[in-house]
Amino acid sequence: MALNIAGVIAVVVFYILILGTGIWASRKAKEAQKTSTGDRTEIVLLGDRKINLLVGIFTMTATWVGGGFLLGVAEAVYTPNMGLIWALMPIQCSVSFIIGGLFFAKPMRDNKYVTMFDPFQKKYGNVLCGALVLPALLVDVLWVSCTLLSLGITMTVILELPFTYSVCISAAVAIVYTLLGGLYSVAYTDIIQLALIFFSLWLCVPFLLLNPASPNIAQTAFNNTVQAPWVGSLEKDVVWRWIDDGLMLALGSVSFQCFQQRTLSASSSRTAQLTCFAAAVMIVILGIPPVLIGAVAASTDWNLTLYGSPPPYERGQQMMVLPLTLQNLTPSFISVIGVGAVAAAVMSSTDSALLSATSVFSSNIYKNILRKQASDREMQWVFRITVVVVGVAGTSITFFTKSTLVLWLLGADVSYTLILPHLVSVLFFKVTNEYGAMVGYAVGLTVRILLGEKSIGLPVVLHLPGCTLEDGIYVQKFAFRTVAMLCTQITIVACSALALVLFNSGLLPERWDIYKVKRQSAASPAHAVTQNLKEEAKGDAECDENKDALSLQPML
């Protein structure tokens, strides 16, 4: 097939629109730097903490509704041995936003942290914080790869544009406008991107549902004679895996720097919470179109299309089912609009991951550890270089895998098993100290490695109940990720409490107390935990009503 010239032109126009918006937003960032008396780092990374409710909802939702989200949901619904019941991302991510709004947004915003790792650095010091930053950076690089991979696949299928060109051009555009304006550019381009995602995908849905090659998806939901019921089912031997994946997405997303960056940039704590709750509704609505696309694909008799036989699953192309469905079951101009939706989704998540990784490295590593005396000009160059390095690293990974779902799950896995327990500990358990954090990190990482990971070829060494041998490879059937997370969480709290008891009771000499935990309250660890939870329940600051009123007014 020849290059789709009309489609390429449409995508170029879209990219120019996004780049223009990013340039406009960068001017707004420069004006804020001139007029604001605050820290320039906060202006670049957090939009001077002036992101209002409307913009916050758009940028929070757009960050999660990326190319990996769209293609991953469609892939899960279409794949015969999975189905709708395994398309966990819309509902679980919505739950994650609700949890984040209820428990995390207020304490983080009230303390005016710059990044999610500021409380780690305050509690643990630089060395342990640096060890926790590494997996966070890995998560963001994987996220960049996931989003760019989804766009490369879509453009290759529909526009016949070479994969390398698609990925590299898209990465370059995202890098440029992120460099120009920081969070201002990311937030305001997210508004356009989310609007395009919403209208483009819902425009494609009627054409897909009415195409002659697919029967009514309501009839094939539980009895599809072409492939398998697209609703899917849960067998007894995979129930624990389903629970594990659901918990990972529902809880692990809270410990993403991308999420915390949106709450920290809000104009007030109340605005941060409302942003989370509104985004929880939006992400479910935007999850419906990829579900319908996957359902239509599973119901389609592909012999009646130009794609022919065998169907995508039998060719190992299930990860490409969204663009394949758009290409073969909708008019060409509609499929091009669908590409625009995927491109918008990719940009909205790629720029967020770029900014996330850059924020953590520049603030928590470079500024607080490597160069405490760094000037504002030096930090600007660090910001620029980091954006480019993360972008190039993420782009490179796209050439080594073809499954967006795998990259998404790997990133969530790392955040869930290693970072989430530490975030919970530093925010809600006053007893937490460096000793518990060190042991918890070592135990959690070791347990997670020993439990194995089939998707990346990591063998199973520690066998949990139900672990079985499949095709010569041991596969965990139990909720192994949650086991690793709980091991980390319990170890942090238990060892922290033990350290306090040993040093405060004199069972260990004070000269061994390198982290000076004896200076903490001599009260029992259990009492310290109880008191801390009571304090958190009361709240540690009152809402700023004036800021909340302003936050409801659009900044556009």
C-alpha positions as CSV (number, residue, x, y, z in Angstrom):
1,M,0.0,0.0,0.0
2,A,1.1,3.6,-0.7
3,L,1.7,6.3,1.8
4,N,-1.6,7.8,3.0
5,I,-0.8,11.4,2.0
6,A,-4.1,12.9,3.3
7,G,-3.6,11.2,6.7
8,V,0.0,12.4,7.0
9,I,-1.1,16.0,6.2
10,A,-3.8,15.7,8.9
11,V,-1.3,14.5,11.5
12,V,1.2,17.3,10.5
13,V,-1.5,19.9,11.1
14,F,-2.3,18.4,14.5
15,Y,1.4,18.4,15.5
16,I,1.7,22.1,14.4
17,L,-1.4,22.9,16.5
18,I,0.1,21.2,19.6
19,L,3.5,22.7,19.1
20,G,1.9,26.2,18.7
21,T,0.0,25.7,21.9
22,G,3.1,24.6,23.7
23,I,4.9,27.7,22.5
24,W,2.1,30.0,23.6
25,A,2.1,28.3,27.1
26,S,5.9,28.7,27.3
27,R,5.4,32.5,27.0
28,K,3.0,32.2,29.9
29,A,5.6,30.4,31.9
30,K,8.2,33.1,31.1
31,E,5.7,35.8,32.2
32,A,5.2,33.9,35.5
33,Q,8.9,33.8,36.0
34,K,9.2,37.6,35.7
35,T,6.2,38.5,37.9
36,S,6.4,35.7,40.5
37,T,8.4,36.0,43.7
38,G,8.4,32.2,44.1
39,D,11.0,29.6,43.3
40,R,11.7,29.3,39.5
41,T,11.8,25.5,39.9
42,E,8.2,25.5,41.1
43,I,7.2,27.7,38.1
44,V,8.7,25.2,35.6
45,L,7.8,22.0,37.3
46,L,4.5,22.9,39.0
47,G,3.2,25.9,37.1
48,D,3.9,28.2,40.1
49,R,1.2,26.1,41.9
50,K,-1.5,28.0,40.1
51,I,-3.2,25.2,38.0
52,N,-6.9,25.7,38.5
53,L,-9.6,23.1,38.7
54,L,-10.6,23.1,35.0
55,V,-7.1,22.8,33.7
56,G,-6.2,20.3,36.4
57,I,-9.0,18.0,35.4
58,F,-7.9,18.0,31.8
59,T,-4.2,17.5,32.4
60,M,-4.8,14.8,35.1
61,T,-7.1,12.8,32.8
62,A,-5.0,13.3,29.6
63,T,-1.9,12.0,31.5
64,W,-3.5,8.6,32.0
65,V,-5.4,8.3,28.8
66,G,-2.4,7.7,26.6
67,G,-1.6,5.5,23.7
68,G,-0.9,2.6,26.0
69,F,-4.3,3.1,27.6
70,L,-6.2,3.1,24.3
71,L,-4.3,0.3,22.6
72,G,-4.0,-1.8,25.8
73,V,-7.7,-1.7,26.6
74,A,-8.7,-2.6,23.0
75,E,-6.0,-5.4,23.0
76,A,-7.4,-6.9,26.2
77,V,-11.0,-6.9,25.1
78,Y,-10.1,-8.4,21.7
79,T,-7.7,-11.1,22.9
80,P,-9.8,-14.4,23.1
81,N,-8.3,-15.6,26.4
82,M,-8.8,-12.2,28.1
83,G,-11.8,-10.1,27.2
84,L,-13.5,-7.1,28.8
85,I,-13.1,-8.5,32.3
86,W,-9.3,-8.1,31.9
87,A,-9.5,-4.5,30.6
88,L,-8.7,-3.3,34.0
89,M,-7.3,0.2,33.3
90,P,-10.4,2.4,33.1
91,I,-12.1,1.3,36.3
92,Q,-8.9,0.6,38.4
93,C,-7.4,3.9,37.4
94,S,-10.6,5.7,38.3
95,V,-10.4,4.0,41.7
96,S,-6.8,5.1,42.0
97,F,-7.8,8.7,41.5
98,I,-10.5,8.4,44.2
99,I,-8.0,6.9,46.6
100,G,-5.4,9.6,45.8
101,G,-8.0,12.4,46.3
102,L,-9.2,11.0,49.6
103,F,-5.8,10.1,51.2
104,F,-2.8,11.5,49.4
105,A,-3.6,14.8,47.7
106,K,-4.2,16.9,50.8
107,P,-1.1,15.9,52.9
108,M,1.2,16.3,49.8
109,R,-0.2,19.6,48.7
110,D,-0.4,21.0,52.3
111,N,3.3,20.4,52.7
112,K,4.1,22.1,49.4
113,Y,6.4,19.4,48.2
114,V,8.0,20.0,44.8
115,T,8.1,16.2,43.9
116,M,6.7,13.0,45.3
117,F,10.2,12.2,46.7
118,D,10.6,15.3,48.9
119,P,9.1,13.5,51.9
120,F,11.4,10.6,51.2
121,Q,14.4,12.9,51.1
122,K,13.2,14.6,54.3
123,K,12.6,11.3,56.2
124,Y,15.3,9.0,54.8
125,G,18.1,11.3,53.6
126,N,19.8,11.5,50.2
127,V,21.2,8.0,49.8
128,L,17.9,6.1,50.4
129,C,16.0,8.7,48.4
130,G,18.4,8.3,45.5
131,A,17.8,4.5,45.6
132,L,14.0,5.1,45.4
133,V,14.4,7.6,42.6
134,L,16.0,5.0,40.3
135,P,12.9,2.8,39.9
136,A,10.7,5.9,39.5
137,L,12.9,7.0,36.6
138,L,12.6,3.5,35.1
139,V,8.8,3.8,35.4
140,D,8.7,7.1,33.4
141,V,11.1,5.8,30.7
142,L,8.8,2.7,30.3
143,W,5.8,5.0,30.1
144,V,7.5,7.1,27.3
145,S,8.2,3.9,25.4
146,C,4.7,2.6,25.9
147,T,3.1,5.7,24.5
148,L,5.4,6.1,21.6
149,L,5.1,2.5,20.7
150,S,1.3,2.8,20.5
151,L,1.6,5.7,18.1
152,G,4.2,4.1,15.9
153,I,2.1,1.0,15.5
154,T,-1.0,3.0,14.7
155,M,0.7,5.2,12.1
156,T,2.4,2.3,10.5
157,V,-0.9,0.5,10.0
158,I,-3.1,3.3,8.9
159,L,-0.8,5.9,7.3
160,E,1.8,3.4,6.0
161,L,4.4,5.6,7.6
162,P,7.6,3.8,8.6
163,F,7.6,2.9,12.3
164,T,10.9,4.7,12.9
165,Y,9.8,7.9,11.4
166,S,6.5,7.9,13.4
167,V,8.1,7.3,16.7
168,C,11.0,9.7,16.3
169,I,9.0,12.6,14.9
170,S,6.4,12.2,17.7
171,A,9.1,12.1,20.4
172,A,10.8,15.2,19.0
173,V,7.6,17.2,19.1
174,A,6.8,16.2,22.7
175,I,10.4,16.9,23.7
176,V,10.4,20.4,22.1
177,Y,7.3,21.8,23.7
178,T,8.1,20.2,27.1
179,L,11.5,21.9,26.9
180,L,9.9,25.3,26.1
181,G,7.3,25.7,28.9
182,G,7.5,22.9,31.5
183,L,4.2,22.1,33.2
184,Y,2.5,25.2,31.6
185,S,3.1,23.7,28.2
186,V,2.2,20.2,29.2
187,A,-1.1,21.3,31.0
188,Y,-2.4,23.5,28.2
189,T,-1.6,21.1,25.4
190,D,-3.4,18.5,27.4
191,I,-6.6,20.5,27.0
192,I,-6.4,20.3,23.3
193,Q,-5.3,16.7,23.3
194,L,-8.0,15.5,25.6
195,A,-10.7,17.2,23.6
196,L,-9.4,15.7,20.4
197,I,-9.3,12.2,22.0
198,F,-12.9,12.5,23.2
199,F,-14.5,13.7,20.0
200,S,-12.3,11.6,17.6
201,L,-12.9,8.3,19.3
202,W,-16.6,8.8,19.8
203,L,-16.9,9.9,16.1
204,C,-15.4,6.5,15.1
205,V,-17.7,4.4,17.3
206,P,-20.9,4.6,15.1
207,F,-19.1,3.6,12.0
208,L,-17.6,0.6,13.8
209,L,-20.8,-0.5,15.3
210,L,-22.7,-0.3,12.0
211,N,-20.1,-1.9,9.7
212,P,-21.4,-5.0,7.7
213,A,-18.5,-7.3,8.7
214,S,-19.5,-7.4,12.4
215,P,-22.7,-8.7,14.0
216,N,-24.3,-6.8,16.9
217,I,-21.7,-6.9,19.8
218,A,-24.5,-7.4,22.3
219,Q,-25.1,-10.8,20.6
220,T,-21.5,-11.8,20.6
221,A,-20.7,-10.6,24.2
222,F,-21.2,-14.1,25.6
223,N,-21.6,-16.3,22.4
224,N,-19.2,-15.3,19.6
225,T,-19.0,-18.0,17.0
226,V,-16.1,-16.2,15.1
227,Q,-13.6,-16.2,17.9
228,A,-14.6,-16.0,21.6
229,P,-17.0,-14.1,23.8
230,W,-15.5,-10.6,24.1
231,V,-16.8,-10.1,27.7
232,G,-14.4,-12.8,28.8
233,S,-14.5,-15.0,31.9
234,L,-12.6,-15.7,35.0
235,E,-11.4,-19.3,35.6
236,K,-10.6,-20.4,39.1
237,D,-6.9,-20.6,38.4
238,V,-6.6,-17.0,37.3
239,V,-8.8,-15.2,39.9
240,W,-5.8,-14.3,42.1
241,R,-3.9,-13.0,39.1
242,W,-7.0,-10.8,38.2
243,I,-7.1,-9.5,41.7
244,D,-3.4,-8.9,41.7
245,D,-3.5,-6.8,38.4
246,G,-6.5,-4.9,39.7
247,L,-4.8,-3.9,43.0
248,M,-1.6,-3.0,41.2
249,L,-3.4,-0.5,38.9
250,A,-5.8,0.8,41.6
251,L,-3.1,1.4,44.2
252,G,0.2,1.6,42.2
253,S,-0.9,4.6,40.2
254,V,-1.0,6.7,43.3
255,S,2.7,6.4,43.6
256,F,3.4,7.7,40.1
257,Q,5.2,11.1,40.1
258,C,2.9,12.1,37.2
259,F,-0.1,11.8,39.5
260,Q,1.5,13.6,42.4
261,Q,2.8,16.4,40.1
262,R,-0.8,17.2,39.2
263,T,-1.9,17.4,42.8
264,L,1.1,19.4,43.9
265,S,0.6,22.0,41.1
266,A,-3.0,22.6,42.1
267,S,-3.9,26.1,43.4
268,S,-5.0,24.6,46.8
269,S,-5.5,21.3,48.6
270,R,-9.2,21.4,47.9
271,T,-8.6,21.9,44.2
272,A,-6.2,19.0,44.2
273,Q,-8.8,16.7,45.7
274,L,-11.6,17.9,43.4
275,T,-9.3,17.4,40.4
276,C,-8.8,13.7,41.4
277,F,-12.5,13.1,41.8
278,A,-13.5,14.7,38.5
279,A,-10.7,12.9,36.6
280,A,-12.0,9.6,38.1
281,V,-15.2,10.1,36.2
282,M,-13.6,11.3,33.0
283,I,-11.2,8.4,32.7
284,V,-14.1,5.9,32.7
285,I,-16.0,7.8,30.0
286,L,-12.8,7.8,27.8
287,G,-12.3,4.1,28.4
288,I,-15.6,3.2,26.7
289,P,-14.5,3.8,23.0
290,P,-11.5,1.4,23.2
291,V,-13.7,-1.2,24.8
292,L,-16.2,-0.9,22.0
293,I,-13.4,-1.1,19.4
294,G,-12.0,-4.3,21.0
295,A,-15.6,-5.8,21.1
296,V,-16.2,-5.0,17.5
297,A,-12.8,-6.5,16.5
298,A,-13.6,-9.7,18.5
299,S,-17.0,-9.9,16.7
300,T,-15.7,-9.3,13.2
301,D,-15.5,-11.9,10.5
302,W,-12.2,-10.7,9.1
303,N,-12.7,-12.7,5.9
304,L,-15.2,-10.1,4.9
305,T,-12.6,-7.3,5.2
306,L,-9.5,-6.4,3.2
307,Y,-7.4,-7.8,6.0
308,G,-8.6,-11.3,5.2
309,S,-7.8,-14.5,7.1
310,P,-6.4,-15.5,9.6
311,P,-7.6,-12.8,12.1
312,P,-5.1,-10.5,13.9
313,Y,-4.9,-12.8,17.0
314,E,-3.7,-15.8,15.0
315,R,-1.1,-13.6,13.3
316,G,0.2,-12.4,16.6
317,Q,-1.0,-8.8,15.9
318,Q,-3.5,-8.4,18.8
319,M,-1.5,-5.4,20.0
320,M,-2.4,-3.7,16.7
321,V,-6.1,-4.4,16.8
322,L,-7.2,-0.8,17.4
323,P,-5.5,0.6,14.3
324,L,-6.4,-2.5,12.3
325,T,-10.0,-2.2,13.2
326,L,-10.1,1.5,12.3
327,Q,-8.4,0.8,9.0
328,N,-10.6,-2.0,7.9
329,L,-14.0,-1.2,9.3
330,T,-14.3,2.5,8.9
331,P,-14.0,4.9,5.9
332,S,-10.5,6.2,5.3
333,F,-11.2,9.7,6.5
334,I,-12.6,8.3,9.8
335,S,-9.5,6.1,10.3
336,V,-7.3,9.2,9.9
337,I,-9.3,10.9,12.6
338,G,-8.7,7.9,14.8
339,V,-5.0,8.3,14.2
340,G,-5.4,11.9,15.5
341,A,-7.0,10.6,18.7
342,V,-4.1,8.1,19.3
343,A,-1.5,10.8,18.5
344,A,-3.2,13.1,21.0
345,A,-3.3,10.4,23.6
346,V,0.4,9.7,23.0
347,M,1.5,13.3,23.3
348,S,-0.6,13.8,26.5
349,S,1.2,11.0,28.2
350,T,4.6,11.3,26.7
351,D,5.1,14.9,27.8
352,S,3.9,14.0,31.3
353,A,6.4,11.2,31.7
354,L,9.2,13.4,30.3
355,L,8.3,16.2,32.8
356,S,7.9,13.6,35.7
357,A,11.4,12.1,35.2
358,T,12.9,15.5,34.7
359,S,11.3,16.9,37.9
360,V,12.6,14.0,40.1
361,F,16.2,14.0,38.7
362,S,16.7,17.8,38.6
363,S,15.1,18.5,42.0
364,N,15.9,15.4,44.2
365,I,19.1,14.3,42.6
366,Y,20.9,17.2,41.0
367,K,19.8,20.1,43.2
368,N,19.6,18.3,46.5
369,I,22.5,15.9,46.2
370,L,24.9,16.6,43.4
371,R,24.9,20.5,43.2
372,K,23.2,22.1,46.1
373,Q,24.6,25.5,45.1
374,A,23.3,25.2,41.5
375,S,22.0,28.5,40.0
376,D,18.7,28.9,38.3
377,R,20.4,29.1,34.9
378,E,22.3,25.9,35.6
379,M,19.0,24.2,36.7
380,Q,17.4,25.2,33.4
381,W,20.1,23.4,31.5
382,V,19.8,20.4,33.7
383,F,16.1,20.4,33.0
384,R,16.6,20.6,29.2
385,I,19.3,17.9,29.1
386,T,17.2,15.5,31.2
387,V,14.2,15.9,29.0
388,V,16.2,15.0,26.0
389,V,18.0,12.0,27.6
390,V,14.7,10.5,29.0
391,G,13.0,11.1,25.6
392,V,15.8,9.4,23.7
393,A,16.0,6.5,26.2
394,G,12.2,5.9,26.0
395,T,12.3,6.1,22.2
396,S,15.0,3.5,22.0
397,I,13.1,0.9,24.0
398,T,10.2,1.0,21.4
399,F,12.4,-0.9,19.0
400,F,12.8,-3.9,21.3
401,T,9.1,-4.8,22.1
402,K,5.8,-4.6,20.3
403,S,3.3,-4.9,23.2
404,T,2.1,-1.7,24.8
405,L,0.3,-3.7,27.5
406,V,3.6,-5.3,28.7
407,L,5.3,-1.9,29.1
408,W,2.3,-0.5,30.9
409,L,2.2,-3.4,33.4
410,L,6.0,-3.4,34.0
411,G,5.9,0.3,34.9
412,A,2.9,-0.2,37.2
413,D,4.6,-3.2,38.8
414,V,7.7,-1.3,39.7
415,S,5.7,1.5,41.2
416,Y,3.4,-0.8,43.1
417,T,5.9,-3.2,44.7
418,L,8.7,-0.7,45.5
419,I,7.6,2.9,45.7
420,L,4.0,2.7,47.0
421,P,5.0,1.1,50.4
422,H,7.5,3.8,51.1
423,L,5.1,6.6,50.1
424,V,2.5,5.2,52.5
425,S,5.1,4.8,55.2
426,V,6.5,8.3,55.1
427,L,3.0,9.9,55.0
428,F,1.1,7.8,57.5
429,F,3.5,6.0,59.8
430,K,5.5,8.3,62.0
431,V,7.4,5.4,63.3
432,T,9.1,5.0,59.9
433,N,12.8,5.6,59.9
434,E,15.9,4.9,57.7
435,Y,16.6,1.4,59.2
436,G,13.2,0.1,58.2
437,A,13.4,1.8,54.8
438,M,16.7,0.2,54.0
439,V,15.6,-3.3,55.0
440,G,12.2,-2.9,53.4
441,Y,13.8,-1.8,50.1
442,A,16.2,-4.8,50.1
443,V,13.5,-7.3,51.1
444,G,10.9,-6.0,48.6
445,L,13.3,-5.9,45.7
446,T,14.7,-9.4,46.5
447,V,11.2,-10.9,46.9
448,R,10.0,-9.3,43.7
449,I,12.9,-10.7,41.7
450,L,12.6,-14.2,43.2
451,L,8.9,-14.3,42.3
452,G,9.8,-13.9,38.6
453,E,8.1,-12.2,35.7
454,K,7.1,-14.2,32.6
455,S,6.8,-11.1,30.3
456,I,10.5,-10.3,30.5
457,G,11.8,-13.9,31.0
458,L,12.6,-13.5,34.7
459,P,12.4,-17.1,36.1
460,V,10.4,-18.0,39.2
461,V,12.6,-19.0,42.1
462,L,10.2,-18.4,45.0
463,H,7.1,-20.6,44.4
464,L,3.8,-19.3,45.8
465,P,0.7,-21.5,46.2
466,G,-0.7,-22.6,42.9
467,C,2.6,-22.0,41.0
468,T,2.5,-24.3,37.9
469,L,4.7,-25.4,35.1
470,E,3.5,-24.3,31.7
471,D,5.4,-25.0,28.5
472,G,8.5,-25.7,30.6
473,I,8.2,-22.4,32.5
474,Y,6.9,-21.9,36.0
475,V,4.1,-19.4,36.2
476,Q,2.7,-17.8,39.4
477,K,-1.0,-18.1,39.9
478,F,-1.2,-16.3,43.2
479,A,-1.2,-12.5,43.7
480,F,2.6,-12.4,43.6
481,R,2.9,-8.6,43.0
482,T,0.7,-7.9,46.0
483,V,2.8,-10.3,48.1
484,A,5.9,-8.4,47.2
485,M,4.3,-5.1,48.0
486,L,3.1,-6.3,51.4
487,C,6.5,-7.7,52.2
488,T,8.0,-4.3,51.5
489,Q,5.3,-2.5,53.5
490,I,5.4,-4.8,56.6
491,T,9.2,-4.9,56.6
492,I,9.4,-1.1,56.6
493,V,7.1,-0.6,59.5
494,A,8.2,-3.6,61.6
495,C,11.9,-2.9,61.2
496,S,11.5,0.8,61.9
497,A,9.6,0.0,65.1
498,L,12.2,-2.6,66.1
499,A,15.0,0.0,65.6
500,L,13.2,2.5,67.8
501,V,12.8,-0.1,70.5
502,L,16.4,-1.4,70.4
503,F,18.0,2.1,70.6
504,N,15.5,3.8,72.9
505,S,15.6,0.9,75.4
506,G,19.4,0.8,75.4
507,L,19.6,-2.8,74.0
508,L,21.9,-1.4,71.3
509,P,24.5,1.2,72.1
510,E,23.8,4.8,70.9
511,R,27.1,4.9,69.0
512,W,25.6,2.3,66.6
513,D,22.7,4.6,65.8
514,I,24.0,6.2,62.7
515,Y,20.6,7.6,61.7
516,K,20.0,9.1,65.2
517,V,16.6,7.6,65.6
518,K,16.9,7.8,69.4
519,R,16.2,11.5,69.0
520,Q,12.7,10.6,68.1
521,S,10.0,10.2,70.7
522,A,10.7,7.5,73.2
523,A,7.0,6.5,73.1
524,S,6.3,3.0,72.0
525,P,6.1,2.4,68.2
526,A,2.5,1.3,68.4
527,H,1.6,4.5,70.2
528,A,3.5,6.6,67.7
529,V,1.6,5.0,64.8
530,T,-1.7,5.4,66.5
531,Q,-1.1,9.1,67.2
532,N,0.1,9.7,63.7
533,L,-3.0,8.2,62.2
534,K,-5.2,10.3,64.5
535,E,-3.4,13.5,63.4
536,E,-3.8,12.6,59.7
537,A,-7.5,12.0,60.2
538,K,-8.0,15.5,61.7
539,G,-6.0,17.1,58.8
540,D,-3.0,19.2,59.2
541,A,-4.3,22.4,57.5
542,E,-7.5,24.3,56.8
543,C,-8.6,24.9,53.2
544,D,-7.8,28.2,51.6
545,E,-11.2,29.3,50.6
546,N,-10.0,32.2,48.4
547,K,-7.8,29.9,46.4
548,D,-10.6,27.5,45.9
549,A,-12.8,30.2,44.6
550,L,-10.2,31.3,42.1
551,S,-9.5,27.7,41.1
552,L,-13.0,27.4,39.7
553,Q,-12.3,30.2,37.2
554,P,-10.8,29.1,33.9
555,M,-7.3,30.4,33.3
556,L,-7.7,30.3,29.6
